[in-house]
């Protein structure tokens, strides 16, 4: 009897540890938040990584498949490769496959940075070298990468003792200025050092530095280089282009919905009012595109959305909590049979929303519950002060006296990691709290919510992670 009690308690602790870690990996990026500085965020998340790695290595590796953000995927890959000797023989193949699959799915700039970190941390075991070799071989356009990330790839190839074939080796390591290349992109790069016209045939980030060398005027450069710019680069340099009086052709609907929401929120209110129809359509199309990749079909849904002053985020994550709320609004609207959004500052036009005032979650929560939805999604950092703990009290009474059978599902999605206690600041113990870094992750987070509320066992969580692993490495 005592052994059974000990085992049950041990499983409960393991489940709570893993849920806490996954939640942290969904929200934390090691950057400054409204209530926390960057140092505290980095120390806290690093401690959590080391703790879970040391106690639950297999499940730590499987977290790569749980839909966590890129920052934490990179951390897990590096820590697993640094401690390869501790891997159990029966788990070595799965762990290696997970690392390779996760690395391949990272954006290329992040993946190359991960491999560069291996060099900086002097991680050079056989598996780390094999991972670097395989990643390089599987790149669809390694010549493009070699031009765009030349210094990184050269350092990685040296560190991992990679054998590069043909002109790739010559381009990275030899005096490429003194010869001609058969590879068109390499030749364009060589010519661009001597010819200003050749600059426009290169990737934007490479061409930008050479444009300065050739003293090309900024407005001329931005006007002519657009064909070589990615969607993200066009978005990032939109403000610069406007100041240089250059129009950048930007297909808003193709942007990931959270990036699109953040871009819209960065625009002046007058611009948003003037371009409302275009911006609204772009958000709707982006939401539909997201749901094609991650299908989600819901019934009657209400959202409680925090647009108080703390949703302005920080200097590093400007307006991010509000951007996640706006993206969630459009995603739920597209995925639901019936939908209603309730903002902390009531608005009939969410595109015009802006961070303002104290946090009153109780009032919109009462309205959402009165609307009698099947699902209520609350998007907030969890800090309420008008009145303090108002929503928590509403949830306590609702769960105990009005809906003890839990016919209405309530989920709190928190885009902000709390470094003080390694968690996401909860609204109430009566509802589960899950991390939400991007609105696109909403379908995954709603599926994960049942583990956060404590109703699922460790075995169910392990089965869930094992299923996600198979989906990632298939």
C-alpha positions as CSV (number, residue, x, y, z in Angstrom):
1,X,0.0,0.0,0.0
2,X,2.8,2.4,0.9
3,X,4.7,1.5,-2.3
4,X,1.5,2.3,-4.4
5,X,1.1,5.6,-2.7
6,X,4.8,6.5,-3.3
7,X,4.5,5.5,-6.9
8,X,1.3,7.5,-7.4
9,X,2.9,10.6,-5.8
10,X,6.0,10.1,-7.9
11,X,4.0,10.0,-11.1
12,X,2.0,13.1,-10.1
13,X,5.2,15.0,-9.5
14,X,6.6,13.9,-12.8
15,X,3.5,15.0,-14.6
16,X,3.5,18.4,-12.9
17,X,7.2,18.9,-13.7
18,X,6.7,18.1,-17.4
19,X,3.5,20.2,-17.7
20,X,5.4,23.1,-16.1
21,X,8.3,22.6,-18.4
22,X,6.3,22.3,-21.6
23,X,4.2,25.4,-20.7
24,X,7.4,27.4,-20.1
25,X,8.8,26.2,-23.4
26,X,5.6,27.4,-25.1
27,X,5.9,31.0,-23.8
28,X,9.5,31.8,-22.8
29,X,12.0,33.1,-25.3
30,X,14.6,34.5,-22.8
31,X,13.6,38.0,-23.6
32,X,12.4,40.9,-21.4
33,X,8.7,40.9,-20.6
34,X,6.5,43.6,-19.1
35,X,7.0,42.3,-15.5
36,X,10.4,40.5,-15.9
37,X,13.9,41.4,-17.2
38,X,15.8,39.3,-19.7
39,X,18.3,38.0,-17.2
40,X,15.7,36.5,-14.9
41,X,14.0,34.9,-17.9
42,X,17.2,33.3,-19.1
43,X,18.3,32.0,-15.7
44,X,14.9,30.5,-15.0
45,X,14.4,28.8,-18.3
46,X,18.0,27.4,-18.2
47,X,17.4,26.0,-14.8
48,X,14.2,24.3,-15.9
49,X,16.0,22.8,-18.9
50,X,18.8,21.3,-16.8
51,X,16.3,20.0,-14.2
52,X,14.1,18.2,-16.7
53,X,17.1,16.9,-18.7
54,X,18.7,15.5,-15.5
55,X,15.5,13.8,-14.3
56,X,13.5,12.9,-17.4
57,X,15.9,12.7,-20.3
58,X,13.6,10.7,-22.7
59,X,10.6,12.9,-22.1
60,X,12.9,16.0,-22.3
61,X,13.9,14.9,-25.8
62,X,10.3,14.1,-26.8
63,X,9.3,17.7,-25.8
64,X,10.9,18.7,-29.2
65,X,7.7,17.3,-30.7
66,X,5.3,19.0,-28.4
67,X,4.9,22.2,-30.4
68,X,7.3,24.4,-28.3
69,X,8.8,27.6,-29.6
70,X,12.0,27.7,-31.7
71,X,14.1,29.3,-28.8
72,X,13.5,26.3,-26.6
73,X,13.9,23.7,-29.4
74,X,17.3,25.1,-30.0
75,X,18.2,24.9,-26.3
76,X,17.1,21.2,-26.1
77,X,19.0,20.2,-29.3
78,X,22.2,21.8,-27.9
79,X,21.8,20.3,-24.4
80,X,21.1,16.8,-25.8
81,X,24.1,16.9,-28.1
82,X,26.3,18.1,-25.2
83,X,25.3,15.2,-23.0
84,X,25.1,12.4,-25.5
85,X,27.0,9.9,-23.2
86,X,24.1,10.0,-20.8
87,X,21.6,8.7,-23.4
88,X,20.3,5.1,-22.7
89,X,21.3,2.8,-25.6
90,X,17.7,1.9,-26.2
91,X,16.7,5.5,-26.7
92,X,19.7,6.7,-28.7
93,X,18.2,6.1,-32.1
94,X,14.9,7.9,-31.2
95,X,16.8,10.8,-29.7
96,X,19.0,11.3,-32.7
97,X,16.0,11.2,-35.0
98,X,14.2,13.8,-32.9
99,X,17.2,16.1,-33.0
100,X,17.7,15.8,-36.7
101,X,13.9,16.3,-37.4
102,X,13.6,19.3,-35.1
103,X,16.8,20.9,-36.6
104,X,15.5,20.5,-40.1
105,X,12.2,22.2,-39.2
106,X,13.8,25.2,-37.6
107,X,14.1,28.3,-39.8
108,X,17.5,28.1,-41.5
109,X,19.0,31.1,-39.7
110,X,18.1,29.5,-36.3
111,X,19.4,26.0,-37.4
112,X,22.8,27.4,-38.5
113,X,23.0,29.4,-35.3
114,X,22.4,26.1,-33.3
115,X,25.3,24.4,-35.1
116,X,27.4,27.5,-34.6
117,X,26.7,27.3,-30.8
118,X,28.1,23.7,-30.8
119,X,31.4,25.2,-32.0
120,X,31.3,28.0,-29.4
121,X,30.6,25.5,-26.6
122,X,33.2,23.0,-28.0
123,X,30.7,20.2,-28.5
124,X,32.3,18.0,-31.0
125,X,31.3,14.4,-30.3
126,X,30.6,12.0,-33.1
127,X,26.8,12.5,-33.0
128,X,27.2,16.3,-33.1
129,X,29.4,16.0,-36.2
130,X,26.9,13.6,-37.9
131,X,24.0,15.9,-37.2
132,X,25.9,18.9,-38.7
133,X,26.9,16.7,-41.7
134,X,23.4,15.4,-42.4
135,X,21.9,18.9,-42.0
136,X,24.2,20.3,-44.6
137,X,23.6,17.5,-47.0
138,X,19.8,17.8,-46.7
139,X,19.6,21.5,-47.4
140,X,17.7,21.9,-50.7
141,X,19.8,24.9,-51.8
142,X,23.1,24.8,-49.9
143,X,24.7,27.2,-52.4
144,X,22.2,29.9,-51.4
145,X,22.9,29.2,-47.7
146,X,26.6,29.3,-48.4
147,X,26.2,32.9,-49.7
148,X,23.8,34.1,-47.1
149,X,25.4,32.4,-44.0
150,X,29.0,32.1,-45.3
151,X,30.9,32.7,-42.1
152,X,28.6,30.4,-40.1
153,X,28.9,27.5,-42.5
154,X,32.6,27.9,-42.8
155,X,33.0,27.8,-39.0
156,X,30.7,24.8,-38.7
157,X,32.4,22.9,-41.5
158,X,35.8,23.4,-39.8
159,X,34.5,22.5,-36.4
160,X,32.7,19.3,-37.5
161,X,35.5,18.3,-40.0
162,X,33.1,18.2,-42.9
163,X,34.3,17.3,-46.4
164,X,32.8,19.8,-48.8
165,X,32.7,19.0,-52.5
166,X,33.6,21.1,-55.6
167,X,33.1,24.8,-55.7
168,X,31.4,24.9,-52.3
169,X,34.7,24.2,-50.6
170,X,36.5,26.6,-52.8
171,X,33.9,29.4,-52.2
172,X,34.0,29.0,-48.4
173,X,37.7,28.6,-47.8
174,X,39.9,29.7,-50.7
175,X,40.6,33.1,-52.4
176,X,37.3,33.2,-54.2
177,X,38.0,36.8,-55.4
178,X,40.7,35.5,-57.8
179,X,38.8,33.0,-59.8
180,X,35.6,32.5,-61.8
181,X,32.8,30.2,-60.7
182,X,30.5,27.9,-62.7
183,X,27.9,28.1,-59.9
184,X,25.9,31.2,-60.9
185,X,25.2,32.4,-57.3
186,X,28.9,32.1,-56.3
187,X,29.9,34.0,-59.5
188,X,27.3,36.7,-58.7
189,X,28.8,37.1,-55.2
190,X,32.3,37.4,-56.6
191,X,31.3,40.0,-59.2
192,X,29.3,42.0,-56.6
193,X,32.6,43.0,-54.9
194,X,33.5,44.8,-58.1
195,X,30.2,45.7,-59.8
196,X,27.3,47.6,-58.1
197,X,24.9,46.1,-60.7
198,X,25.7,42.5,-59.5
199,X,24.6,43.4,-56.0
200,X,20.9,43.0,-57.0
201,X,21.4,39.3,-57.9
202,X,22.3,38.4,-54.2
203,X,20.1,37.6,-51.2
204,X,19.0,40.8,-49.5
205,X,21.1,40.5,-46.3
206,X,24.3,39.9,-48.3
207,X,23.5,42.6,-50.8
208,X,22.8,45.2,-48.1
209,X,26.4,45.2,-46.9
210,X,27.8,45.4,-50.4
211,X,25.4,48.2,-51.2
212,X,27.1,50.3,-48.5
213,X,30.5,49.3,-50.0
214,X,29.5,50.6,-53.4
215,X,27.8,53.7,-51.8
216,X,24.4,52.9,-53.4
217,X,21.7,55.3,-52.1
218,X,19.3,53.6,-49.7
219,X,16.1,54.5,-51.6
220,X,17.6,53.2,-54.9
221,X,18.8,50.0,-53.2
222,X,15.5,49.2,-51.5
223,X,13.6,49.9,-54.7
224,X,15.6,47.5,-56.8
225,X,16.4,44.7,-54.3
226,X,12.8,43.7,-53.6
227,X,12.8,40.6,-55.8
228,X,15.5,39.2,-53.5
229,X,13.7,40.0,-50.2
230,X,11.8,37.4,-48.2
231,X,8.4,38.2,-46.8
232,X,9.9,38.6,-43.3
233,X,12.5,41.0,-44.7
234,X,9.9,43.1,-46.5
235,X,7.9,43.4,-43.3
236,X,11.0,44.2,-41.2
237,X,12.1,47.0,-43.5
238,X,8.7,48.4,-44.3
239,X,9.2,51.4,-41.9
240,X,12.7,52.1,-43.4
241,X,11.3,52.0,-46.9
242,X,8.5,54.5,-46.0
243,X,11.1,56.9,-44.6
244,X,13.1,56.5,-47.8
245,X,9.8,57.1,-49.8
246,X,10.0,53.6,-51.4
247,X,7.0,51.4,-51.7
248,X,7.5,47.8,-50.8
249,X,5.1,45.2,-52.3
250,X,4.0,43.2,-49.3
251,X,1.4,40.4,-49.6
252,X,0.0,40.7,-46.1
253,X,-2.2,37.6,-46.3
254,X,0.8,35.3,-46.7
255,X,2.3,36.5,-43.4
256,X,1.9,34.2,-40.3
257,X,-1.1,35.5,-38.4
258,X,0.8,36.7,-35.3
259,X,3.4,38.5,-37.4
260,X,0.6,40.1,-39.3
261,X,-1.3,41.1,-36.2
262,X,1.9,42.7,-34.7
263,X,2.5,44.6,-38.0
264,X,-1.1,45.9,-38.0
265,X,-0.8,47.0,-34.3
266,X,2.4,48.9,-35.1
267,X,0.5,51.1,-37.6
268,X,-0.9,54.5,-36.5
269,X,-4.6,54.4,-35.7
270,X,-5.4,56.7,-38.6
271,X,-3.7,54.2,-41.0
272,X,-5.6,51.3,-39.5
273,X,-8.9,53.1,-39.9
274,X,-8.1,54.1,-43.5
275,X,-6.9,50.6,-44.5
276,X,-9.4,48.7,-42.3
277,X,-11.0,46.7,-45.1
278,X,-7.6,45.5,-46.5
279,X,-6.2,44.7,-43.0
280,X,-9.3,42.8,-42.0
281,X,-9.3,40.7,-45.2
282,X,-5.6,39.9,-44.7
283,X,-6.2,38.7,-41.1
284,X,-9.1,36.6,-42.3
285,X,-7.1,35.0,-45.1
286,X,-4.1,34.4,-42.8
287,X,-6.4,32.7,-40.3
288,X,-7.8,30.4,-42.9
289,X,-4.3,29.6,-44.1
290,X,-3.3,28.7,-40.6
291,X,-6.3,26.4,-40.1
292,X,-5.5,24.6,-43.3
293,X,-2.2,23.6,-41.8
294,X,-3.6,22.9,-38.3
295,X,-7.3,22.1,-38.6
296,X,-9.5,23.2,-35.8
297,X,-13.3,22.9,-35.7
298,X,-15.2,24.4,-32.7
299,X,-18.8,25.0,-31.7
300,X,-19.9,28.1,-29.8
301,X,-16.8,29.9,-28.6
302,X,-16.2,33.0,-26.5
303,X,-12.9,34.7,-26.1
304,X,-11.9,37.0,-23.2
305,X,-9.0,39.2,-24.6
306,X,-6.7,41.3,-22.5
307,X,-5.8,44.7,-24.1
308,X,-4.8,46.4,-20.8
309,X,-1.5,48.4,-20.6
310,X,0.6,45.3,-19.8
311,X,-0.3,43.9,-23.2
312,X,2.1,46.4,-24.6
313,X,4.9,43.9,-23.8
314,X,8.5,45.1,-23.6
315,X,11.1,46.8,-25.7
316,X,12.2,43.3,-27.0
317,X,8.6,42.0,-27.4
318,X,6.7,45.1,-28.3
319,X,2.9,44.6,-28.2
320,X,3.4,40.8,-28.4
321,X,0.7,39.9,-25.8
322,X,-1.8,42.1,-27.6
323,X,-0.7,40.7,-31.0
324,X,-1.3,37.1,-29.8
325,X,-4.8,38.2,-28.5
326,X,-5.7,39.8,-31.9
327,X,-4.4,36.7,-33.8
328,X,-6.4,34.4,-31.5
329,X,-9.5,36.5,-32.1
330,X,-9.4,35.9,-35.8
331,X,-8.4,32.3,-35.5
332,X,-11.3,31.4,-33.2
333,X,-13.7,33.4,-35.4
334,X,-12.6,31.3,-38.4
335,X,-12.7,28.0,-36.5
336,X,-16.0,28.4,-34.7
337,X,-19.6,27.8,-35.6
338,X,-20.5,30.8,-33.4
339,X,-18.1,33.2,-32.0
340,X,-18.0,36.3,-29.8
341,X,-14.9,38.2,-28.5
342,X,-15.0,40.2,-25.3
343,X,-12.1,42.7,-24.8
344,X,-11.1,44.2,-21.5
345,X,-11.7,47.6,-23.2
346,X,-14.9,46.9,-25.2
347,X,-14.5,47.5,-28.9
348,X,-16.5,46.9,-32.1
349,X,-13.4,47.0,-34.2
350,X,-10.5,44.8,-32.9
351,X,-8.1,46.1,-35.6
352,X,-8.2,49.5,-33.7
353,X,-7.4,48.0,-30.3
354,X,-4.4,49.3,-28.4
355,X,-2.9,48.7,-25.0
356,X,-4.7,50.8,-22.4
357,X,-5.7,51.0,-18.8
358,X,-6.0,48.6,-15.8
359,X,-6.7,44.9,-16.2
360,X,-10.4,44.1,-15.6
361,X,-10.9,40.5,-16.7
362,X,-13.9,39.9,-14.5
363,X,-16.3,42.0,-16.5
364,X,-15.7,40.5,-20.0
365,X,-15.5,37.1,-18.4
366,X,-19.0,37.5,-16.9
367,X,-20.2,38.6,-20.3
368,X,-18.6,35.5,-21.9
369,X,-20.1,33.1,-19.4
370,X,-23.5,34.7,-19.7
371,X,-23.4,34.2,-23.5
372,X,-23.3,30.4,-22.6
373,X,-20.5,29.3,-24.9
374,X,-19.2,25.7,-25.1
375,X,-15.6,26.9,-24.9
376,X,-14.2,30.1,-23.3
377,X,-10.6,31.0,-24.2
378,X,-9.0,33.7,-22.0
379,X,-5.9,35.3,-23.5
380,X,-4.0,37.3,-20.8
381,X,-0.8,37.5,-18.9
382,X,-2.8,36.6,-15.8
383,X,-2.2,39.8,-13.8
384,X,-5.5,41.5,-13.0
385,X,-5.8,44.6,-10.8
386,X,-9.3,46.1,-11.5
387,X,-10.3,44.6,-9.1
388,X,-7.5,42.3,-8.0
389,X,-8.4,38.6,-8.3
390,X,-11.8,39.5,-9.7
391,X,-11.8,37.0,-12.5
392,X,-10.3,34.4,-10.2
393,X,-13.3,34.8,-7.9
394,X,-15.8,34.7,-10.8
395,X,-14.2,31.4,-11.9
396,X,-14.3,29.9,-8.4
397,X,-18.0,30.6,-8.0
398,X,-18.8,29.5,-11.5
399,X,-17.0,26.2,-11.2
400,X,-18.3,25.4,-7.7
401,X,-21.9,26.6,-7.8
402,X,-23.0,27.2,-11.4
403,X,-21.1,24.6,-13.5
404,X,-19.6,22.0,-11.3
405,X,-20.1,19.4,-14.1
406,X,-17.8,21.5,-16.4
407,X,-20.1,21.6,-19.3
408,X,-18.4,24.8,-20.4
409,X,-14.7,24.3,-21.1
410,X,-12.5,27.2,-19.9
411,X,-8.9,27.6,-20.9
412,X,-6.5,30.4,-20.0
413,X,-3.8,31.0,-22.7
414,X,-0.9,33.0,-21.3
415,X,1.7,34.5,-23.7
416,X,4.1,35.5,-20.8
417,X,6.5,33.4,-18.8
418,X,6.9,34.2,-15.1
419,X,10.5,33.8,-14.2
420,X,10.0,34.1,-10.4
421,X,8.4,30.6,-10.0
422,X,9.1,29.0,-13.4
423,X,5.5,29.1,-14.4
424,X,2.9,31.0,-16.3
425,X,1.0,33.3,-14.0
426,X,-2.4,31.5,-13.5
427,X,-5.8,33.2,-13.2
428,X,-7.3,30.5,-11.0
429,X,-6.7,26.9,-10.0
430,X,-10.2,26.2,-11.4
431,X,-9.0,26.5,-15.0
432,X,-5.9,25.2,-16.8
433,X,-3.2,27.7,-17.9
434,X,-1.2,27.0,-21.1
435,X,1.5,28.9,-22.8
436,X,0.8,30.6,-26.1
437,X,3.8,32.3,-27.8
438,X,2.0,32.5,-31.3
439,X,-1.6,32.5,-32.2
440,X,-0.8,29.8,-34.8
441,X,-0.1,27.4,-31.9
442,X,-3.7,27.7,-30.6
443,X,-4.9,24.3,-32.0
444,X,-1.9,22.5,-30.3
445,X,-2.5,24.4,-27.0
446,X,-6.2,23.5,-26.8
447,X,-5.2,19.9,-27.2
448,X,-2.6,20.2,-24.4
449,X,-4.9,22.0,-22.0
450,X,-6.3,18.7,-20.6
451,X,-2.8,17.9,-19.2
452,X,-2.5,21.4,-17.7
453,X,-5.7,21.0,-15.6
454,X,-4.4,17.9,-13.9
455,X,-7.2,15.6,-15.2
456,X,-4.9,13.4,-17.3
457,X,-2.3,11.0,-15.9
458,X,1.4,10.7,-16.5
459,X,0.7,7.7,-18.8
460,X,-1.6,9.8,-21.0
461,X,1.0,12.6,-21.2
462,X,3.7,10.1,-22.2
463,X,1.4,8.6,-24.8
464,X,0.6,12.1,-26.1
465,X,4.3,12.9,-26.5
466,X,5.0,9.6,-28.1
467,X,2.3,10.2,-30.7
468,X,3.7,13.7,-31.4
469,X,7.2,12.1,-31.8
470,X,5.9,9.8,-34.5
471,X,4.2,12.7,-36.3
472,X,7.5,14.6,-36.3
473,X,9.9,11.9,-37.4
474,X,7.7,10.1,-39.9
